[in-house]
Amino acid sequence: MPTIQAAVLTEINKSLEFKTFSSEALKKGQVLVKIFYSGICRSQLMEIKGLRGHDKWLPHLLGHEASGIVIEVGEGVKKVKEGDQVILSWIKSEGLEAEKIQYETDSGIINAGPISTFSNYSIISENRLVLKPKELSMKEAMLFGCAIPTGAGIVINQAKPNPTNSLLILGMGGIGFSAFIMAIALGINRLAVIDINDSKLAIAKKLGAEFVYNANQNNLKKLVLNDLREGYDFCIESAGLTKTIELGFDLINKEHGQLFFASHPPHDEKIALTPHELISGKKIFGSWGGDVNPDKDIPRIWNLIRKNGTNLNEFIQKEYSLDSINKALQDLDEGKVLRPLIKMDH
């Protein structure tokens, strides 16, 4: 069994620690994957900061989107076989749900969920793996583990806009950017973006946004509604703040506007909405992974993006090694990078 090098969360609000240990013998429903690339999502930042409530699993592994190759399969696994190139995703797909995954090390037990990707090898539950489309590179495939299926899935599975609808993206992180490129692929003309980062706004403008707004502008709400007085048919919020969810609700059409959010502010925060606006016709929906079926929707989303000619390298602005993952986390937290990419060494 290979030696695993991993970045481990041992204590809340502390840097990840690097540990080396041996892989466990595989159990039913488990798959050993050699990880090539892992992404970092804001969910991991929240876990590290303790913003998702009490963490009873410390110490544990993190990460929920990656690409890699199958090294070995456990009992009962039929979906993948040794040598298959795969996408690792936190979103459940077909296959067995493996029992609890743990690693025994010299310093004690390290816990892992059905998926963890901050390591060069990882044991993964069969139902967190999807066969990688052949034309999709390993580097780009990593994006299909979380950001792209969630953001694009909200567009094609939940909002379902037509080209004549107006759509506002609030927050151009991984999920927001994914929703944006899917809206472009579907030919949505009235497309607007709000973000605090001018470089992200410049990318959105270059790729086809009609309006872009810096969230720090004075009178932001007034500026947006001056350009589209009736408000947007759809808003997808992914900035991760209660105030941006509330802002998005204010900016949708009063009679039929729909707001979708996939972000999760700290667990004890609540949103405040005007009840009469709900009665009048506005609607608000949470999204769990874009309501996708990964085995069917990931190839579908990839084909739509590919046909449109979208360059996914706009996503991947910087690569990091596993031993610099704490720097990658810091850069993501400070808004310096859209989606950090961890390239594994073996």
C-alpha atoms as one frame of an Amber mdcrd trajectory, in Angstrom:
protein
   0.000   0.000   0.000   1.351   3.486  -0.815   2.560   5.990   1.734   0.153
   8.894   2.142   1.298  12.486   2.560  -1.533  14.624   3.917  -2.390  18.050
   5.312  -4.435  17.472   8.459  -6.697  19.715  10.531  -5.647  19.035  14.130
  -6.974  22.158  15.842  -9.492  24.883  14.978  -7.983  28.196  13.814  -4.574
  26.612  13.326  -2.559  25.876  10.193  -2.929  22.407   8.725  -0.224  19.991
   9.858   1.636  17.678   7.493   1.647  14.005   8.313   2.870  10.844   6.600
   1.250   7.463   7.206   0.415   4.173   5.500  -2.822   3.484   3.691  -5.307
   1.130   5.359  -6.515  -2.129   3.834  -9.638  -1.350   1.821 -13.065  -2.270
   3.166 -16.373  -2.706   1.395 -17.269   0.195  -0.883 -13.841   1.865  -0.567
 -11.538   2.915  -3.400  -7.892   3.949  -3.181  -7.220   6.914  -5.471  -3.920
   8.500  -6.492  -4.810  12.195  -6.445  -3.348  14.426  -9.143  -5.060  17.747
  -8.377  -7.212  18.978  -5.508  -9.173  22.187  -5.252  -9.884  24.283  -2.176
 -13.375  25.558  -1.418 -14.560  28.134   1.110 -16.195  25.249   2.957 -12.712
  24.205   4.076 -11.956  27.722   5.280 -15.128  27.615   7.373 -14.193  24.227
   8.832 -10.718  25.431   9.743 -12.153  28.536  11.415 -14.814  26.566  13.283
 -17.651  28.408  11.560 -19.680  25.272  10.851 -20.322  24.434  14.480 -18.561
  22.083  16.877 -16.064  19.786  15.138 -16.207  16.390  16.830 -13.949  14.642
  14.320 -10.565  16.270  15.033  -7.993  15.439  13.863  -9.293  14.896  10.347
  -8.593  15.273   6.658 -10.209  17.927   4.476 -10.979  18.531   0.804 -13.933
  17.547  -1.363 -13.001  18.088  -5.021 -10.175  16.451  -6.939  -9.086  14.398
  -9.923  -7.064  11.218  -9.909  -6.654   7.596 -10.949  -7.958   4.450  -9.269
  -5.201   2.338  -7.698  -7.269  -0.341  -5.978 -10.922  -1.139  -5.241 -12.490
  -2.749  -2.185 -15.178  -5.394  -1.880 -18.400  -4.726  -3.766 -17.093  -1.864
  -5.900 -18.402  -2.163  -9.464 -18.568   1.408 -10.734 -14.813   1.905 -11.157
 -11.794  -0.338 -11.606  -8.028  -0.072 -11.310  -6.634   2.401 -13.838  -9.835
   4.435 -14.293  -9.410   8.210 -14.326 -11.940   9.759 -11.971 -13.408  12.951
 -10.576 -13.773  13.064  -6.795 -16.851  14.968  -5.595 -18.581  15.515  -2.260
 -21.917  15.243  -4.077 -23.316  11.724  -3.820 -23.526   9.696  -7.003 -24.200
   6.047  -7.806 -22.301   3.338  -5.959 -21.773   2.060  -2.439 -21.609   4.343
   0.588 -18.457   3.140   2.339 -18.296   2.776   6.088 -16.409   5.337   8.153
 -12.888   5.921   6.846 -10.030   6.291   9.326  -6.256   6.086   9.191  -4.130
   4.638  11.985  -0.925   6.625  12.484   1.898   6.733  15.024   0.239   9.763
  16.635  -3.254   8.247  16.747  -6.378   7.945  14.589  -6.958  10.470  11.797
 -10.575  10.653  10.684 -11.792  11.115   7.126 -15.232  11.385   5.623 -16.398
   9.557   2.494 -14.184  11.965   0.545 -10.964  13.778   1.455  -8.512  15.268
  -1.029  -5.763  17.170   0.803  -3.405  14.233   0.308  -1.499  12.567  -2.517
  -3.447   9.326  -2.041  -6.850   8.942  -0.428  -9.425   6.279   0.367 -12.757
   7.370  -1.125 -16.291   6.029  -0.934 -17.400   4.581  -4.287 -20.383   6.951
  -4.436 -18.102  10.000  -4.373 -16.398   9.045  -7.647 -17.393   9.821 -11.228
 -15.638   8.576 -14.351 -13.768  11.467 -15.984 -14.826  12.393 -19.541 -11.944
  11.423 -21.838 -11.495  14.870 -23.404 -11.313  16.607 -20.018  -7.798  17.185
 -18.652  -6.935  16.107 -15.123  -6.329  19.710 -14.160  -9.714  20.905 -15.399
 -11.451  17.780 -14.082 -10.735  18.866 -10.508 -13.190  21.761 -10.992 -16.012
  19.287 -11.628 -15.862  17.972  -8.072 -17.639  20.927  -6.465 -17.566  24.376
  -8.038 -18.744  23.608 -11.557 -21.511  21.077 -10.823 -22.888  23.287  -8.053
 -22.820  26.591  -9.923 -23.745  25.205 -13.326 -26.264  22.867 -11.749 -28.160
  25.745 -10.169 -28.512  27.252 -13.628 -29.560  24.166 -15.609 -31.406  22.180
 -12.931 -33.027  24.809 -10.731 -33.252  28.282 -12.270 -33.578  26.993 -15.875
 -33.447  30.453 -17.508 -34.062  31.043 -21.184 -31.963  33.470 -23.258 -34.477
  36.302 -22.786 -34.268  36.178 -18.974 -32.030  38.412 -16.875 -29.579  36.823
 -14.442 -27.452  38.350 -11.688 -24.436  36.543 -10.202 -23.572  37.779  -6.719
 -20.059  36.670  -5.815 -17.556  35.408  -8.403 -15.901  32.667  -6.422 -15.804
  29.136  -7.741 -19.559  28.561  -7.645 -20.452  32.021  -8.939 -17.972  31.747
 -11.797 -19.358  28.316 -12.673 -22.898  29.683 -12.773 -21.626  32.540 -14.925
 -19.937  30.350 -17.546 -23.032  28.146 -17.755 -25.215  31.224 -18.278 -22.852
  32.272 -21.078 -23.055  28.768 -22.578 -26.869  28.990 -22.557 -26.827  32.360
 -24.313 -28.236  34.500 -21.493 -27.876  38.081 -22.761 -28.929  40.141 -19.734
 -26.164  39.010 -17.419 -24.722  40.999 -14.508 -22.049  40.314 -11.877 -21.329
  41.790  -8.442 -18.014  41.148  -6.674 -15.462  42.997  -4.550 -12.546  42.061
  -6.819 -12.030  44.252  -9.891  -9.911  41.621 -11.665 -12.763  39.106 -11.428
 -15.158  41.757 -12.729 -12.816  42.388 -15.654 -12.875  38.667 -16.517 -16.688
  38.670 -16.351 -16.865  41.690 -18.632 -14.442  40.113 -21.101 -16.466  36.897
 -21.190 -19.783  38.614 -21.838 -21.360  40.243 -18.765 -23.584  43.183 -19.665
 -23.101  44.915 -16.297 -20.449  44.529 -13.592 -20.474  46.195 -10.183 -17.943
  46.426  -7.399 -19.755  45.491  -4.198 -17.955  48.268  -2.303 -19.512  51.021
  -4.427 -21.754  53.494  -2.662 -25.471  53.127  -3.399 -24.890  49.705  -4.964
 -28.532  48.704  -4.859 -29.565  51.940  -6.567 -26.906  51.540  -9.267 -28.055
  48.018 -10.117 -31.741  48.907 -10.254 -31.032  52.024 -12.328 -29.656  49.706
 -15.033 -32.513  47.200 -14.750 -35.422  48.895 -13.015 -37.698  45.871 -12.899
 -35.089  43.785 -11.060 -33.570  40.492 -12.201 -35.526  37.399 -13.110 -32.903
  35.275 -11.365 -30.088  35.898  -8.892 -27.501  33.311  -7.883 -25.733  34.237
  -4.648 -22.438  32.583  -3.751 -20.599  35.196  -1.692 -21.344  33.397   1.560
 -22.732  36.267   3.627 -26.162  36.873   5.088 -26.019  40.449   3.817 -25.375
  39.318   0.228 -28.267  36.850   0.364 -30.463  39.755   1.525 -29.026  42.009
  -1.189 -29.781  39.441  -3.865 -33.359  39.172  -2.628 -33.705  42.977  -2.896
 -32.458  42.945  -6.501 -34.833  40.382  -8.015 -38.112  41.181  -9.731 -40.879
  41.884  -7.208 -43.468  39.732  -8.971 -41.537  36.675 -10.139 -37.874  37.013
  -9.203 -36.081  33.931  -7.908 -33.001  33.893  -5.686 -30.825  30.779  -5.356
 -27.975  30.515  -2.875 -25.400  27.788  -2.373 -23.326  29.661   0.175 -23.456
  28.968   3.869 -22.733  31.829   6.267 -21.584  30.925   9.803 -23.974  28.403
  11.339 -25.550  30.765  13.901 -26.364  33.616  11.495 -29.855  34.254  10.091
 -31.200  36.172   7.109 -33.898  38.881   7.313 -36.400  39.209   4.467 -39.512
  41.321   3.961 -42.449  38.878   4.227 -44.689  40.917   1.926 -42.200  40.503
  -0.930 -42.558  36.731  -0.617 -46.322  37.102  -0.757 -45.984  39.370  -3.797
 -44.136  36.744  -5.793 -40.434  36.677  -4.957 -38.994  33.259  -4.179 -35.825
  32.104  -2.430 -34.212  28.671  -2.656 -31.190  27.021  -1.135 -29.162  24.713
  -3.358 -27.469  21.475  -2.346 -24.816  20.866  -4.969 -26.859  22.348  -7.801
 -29.351  19.475  -7.534 -27.039  17.442  -9.764 -26.786  13.743 -10.439 -22.987
  13.698 -10.921 -22.856  10.594 -13.130 -25.286  12.137 -15.617 -24.859  15.873
 -15.128 -21.064  16.193 -15.097 -20.716  14.889 -18.696 -23.698  17.032 -19.691
 -22.225  20.189 -18.144 -18.804  19.467 -19.651 -20.320  19.088 -23.125 -22.182
  22.408 -22.829 -19.019  24.212 -21.708 -16.883  22.561 -24.380 -19.325  23.380
 -27.190 -19.320  27.014 -26.099 -15.520  27.100 -26.206 -15.142  28.416 -22.649
 -11.546  28.374 -21.440 -11.552  26.852 -17.958  -8.019  28.113 -17.387  -9.631
  31.390 -16.295 -10.539  29.390 -13.211  -7.057  28.079 -12.529  -4.984  31.136
 -11.820  -2.367  29.618  -9.528  -0.967  26.200  -8.628   0.410  25.259  -5.216
   2.212  22.219  -3.876   0.721  20.272  -0.980   3.352  21.629   1.402   2.240
  25.186   0.556  -1.460  24.500   1.130  -1.641  26.876   4.098  -0.518  29.674
   1.777  -3.186  28.620  -0.721  -5.836  28.761   2.022  -4.664  32.220   3.023
  -4.731  33.468  -0.578  -8.284  32.160  -1.030  -9.383  33.762   2.219  -7.927
  37.104   1.116  -9.539  36.931  -2.337  -6.204  36.728  -4.176  -7.126  33.621
  -6.165 -10.361  32.306  -7.683  -9.798  28.589  -7.087  -6.490  27.409  -5.625
  -5.160  24.292  -7.298  -3.060  21.832  -5.307  -0.801  19.717  -7.514   0.235
  16.498  -5.787   3.650  14.887  -5.801   4.052  11.102  -5.653
